[in-house]
Amino acid sequence: MLILRDAHAGFSRFDQFRKSLGITLTTLKHLSVLVDEGLLEKRQYSEHPAREEYVLTQAGKDFLPVLFVFWRKIYAL
């Protein structure tokens, strides 16, 4: 969910997520799960060297209200 939060904030590159979240490369493998689930889309932004970014799909954008509800519930505890 933190990856989706950052994606909503405009982050799209692997290194941006890693720096923002302070997590390991292994943990960031969850990006592929979010792509598989249709919440993020992987797009190539550079051919030499080959580099990709992750952008929200419409389903990912539609998930924003769910994130807000979830965060409100957590912080209300």
WOFENUR-V324893 format. One record per pair of residues at least 12 apart in sequence whose ideal C-beta (glycine too) atoms are under 8 Angstrom apart, sorted by the first residue. I is the first residue (numbers start at 0). J is the second residue. D is the distance in Angstrom with one decimal. If there is no record, write none. Layout:
((I | J | D) (I | J | D))
This chain:
((0 | 66 | 6.1) (0 | 69 | 6.7) (1 | 20 | 5.5) (2 | 16 | 5.8) (2 | 20 | 7.2) (2 | 27 | 7.8) (2 | 29 | 6.3) (2 | 30 | 6.5) (2 | 33 | 6.3) (2 | 39 | 7.9) (3 | 33 | 7.0) (3 | 38 | 6.5) (3 | 39 | 7.9) (3 | 55 | 7.7) (3 | 59 | 6.4) (3 | 62 | 6.3) (3 | 66 | 6.2) (4 | 66 | 6.1) (5 | 19 | 5.3) (5 | 20 | 6.9) (6 | 39 | 6.4) (6 | 53 | 6.6) (6 | 54 | 7.4) (6 | 55 | 5.1) (6 | 59 | 6.5) (7 | 55 | 6.8) (7 | 59 | 8.0) (7 | 60 | 7.7) (7 | 63 | 5.7) (7 | 66 | 7.4) (11 | 52 | 4.1) (11 | 53 | 5.6) (11 | 54 | 5.5) (12 | 50 | 7.8) (12 | 52 | 5.1) (12 | 53 | 7.5) (13 | 27 | 6.5) (13 | 30 | 7.1) (13 | 51 | 7.6) (13 | 52 | 7.9) (13 | 53 | 7.4) (16 | 30 | 7.1) (16 | 53 | 7.7) (30 | 53 | 5.7) (33 | 53 | 7.5) (33 | 59 | 7.5) (34 | 53 | 7.1) (37 | 56 | 5.8) (37 | 58 | 4.9) (37 | 59 | 7.8) (38 | 55 | 7.1) (38 | 56 | 6.2) (38 | 58 | 5.5) (38 | 59 | 4.0) (38 | 62 | 6.1) (39 | 53 | 4.6) (39 | 54 | 6.7) (39 | 55 | 6.2) (39 | 56 | 6.5) (39 | 59 | 5.7) (40 | 53 | 7.2) (40 | 54 | 5.4) (40 | 55 | 7.7) (40 | 56 | 5.1) (41 | 53 | 5.8) (42 | 54 | 5.9))
